[in-house]
Amino acid sequence: MRFLWFAVLGRRIRAIPSFLKDKTVPMRKKALVVFGFIYLILPVDLIPPVIPVFGFLDDAVLWLFILYYLREELDRYAVPSGSSGKEFRGRDVIDVDFTVNEEEDNENNV
């Protein structure tokens, strides 16, 4: 149970490519992720990476903010655990919610 937070974090990180490919996602949200990647790659940081532990702290805080800010959107693109998600690529998936009324079934069968 202690590592559940890391599993959720990993699932949201793996959802980023699908999130960026979706044309219905607003450009400002995609730009936030892209600027986060640019900040991560650029050598210019608020805290220089030369400082042992604190050098990567600003990158970690920025990405935790981005993942927290986009948490609801990224959760929609996350692949459920135990599934690779490859079987749904390029196909429309329809979520159907239904209930069975046993009284009507008994009347139809009589």
QUIPENOR-V65157 format. One record per pair of residues at least 6 apart in sequence whose C-alpha atoms are under 8 Angstrom apart, sorted by sequence separation. I is the first residue (numbers start at 0). J is the second residue. If there is no record, write none. Layout:
[[I & J] [I & J]]
This chain:
[[18 & 24] [38 & 44] [48 & 54] [78 & 84] [46 & 53] [47 & 54] [48 & 55] [66 & 73] [46 & 54] [47 & 55] [46 & 55] [19 & 29] [46 & 56] [18 & 29] [46 & 57] [45 & 57] [44 & 57] [39 & 58] [38 & 58] [35 & 61] [35 & 62] [35 & 65] [32 & 65] [31 & 65] [28 & 69] [12 & 66] [18 & 72] [11 & 66] [18 & 73] [8 & 66] [15 & 73] [18 & 76] [11 & 70] [14 & 73] [17 & 76] [14 & 74] [15 & 76] [11 & 73] [14 & 76] [11 & 74] [14 & 77] [10 & 74] [13 & 77] [14 & 78] [11 & 77] [10 & 77] [10 & 78]]
